[in-house]
Amino acid sequence: MNPDYIFAGRFFIGFSVGMKSTAVPTFLSELAPAEIRGTTVGLFQFAVCREFCLSLQFTASDNAQWG
């Protein structure tokens, strides 16, 4: 594997996740009705945190398996 591809992929994935974390809550808050606006944005934030936790768990279990 070429390390340049790995670094470029990590850069673009990190950039896109950062854009998603900024753009989606703004989009949700603009489109959601006022009575559920906070709930939709809060659920999005919860989903992002859950993804981070699952990613950490999978990485830790992979490291334990492969040393």
Summary of the structure (lengths in Angstrom):
residues: 67
radius of gyration: 16.4
end to end distance: 19.7
largest distance: 50.5
contacts: 132
relative contact order: 0.07
helix: 93%
strand: 0%
